[in-house]
Amino acid sequence: MQEQATKTISGLLTPLEVGDTAKFPISKALVVRVMACNLGVVSGRKYATRTDREAGIIEVTRKS
């Protein structure tokens, strides 16, 4: 996750291919979910999010 600290959320989600997953710290959960939703609407893509509270991460997977 250290590599992601220097990049924007949209910069990490935009290049995802179908089936790819990006992981973020759980502290960014609200921002990540909103960004995934907005990017999906604008680009016609679908993203799914999953929260792993034990690991302290939120995962975003591109579905289409």
Buried (B, 14 or more C-beta within 10 A) or exposed (E): EEEBEEEEBEEBBEEBEEEEEBBBEBEBBEEBBEBBEEBBEEEEBEBEBEBEEEEEBBBBBBEE
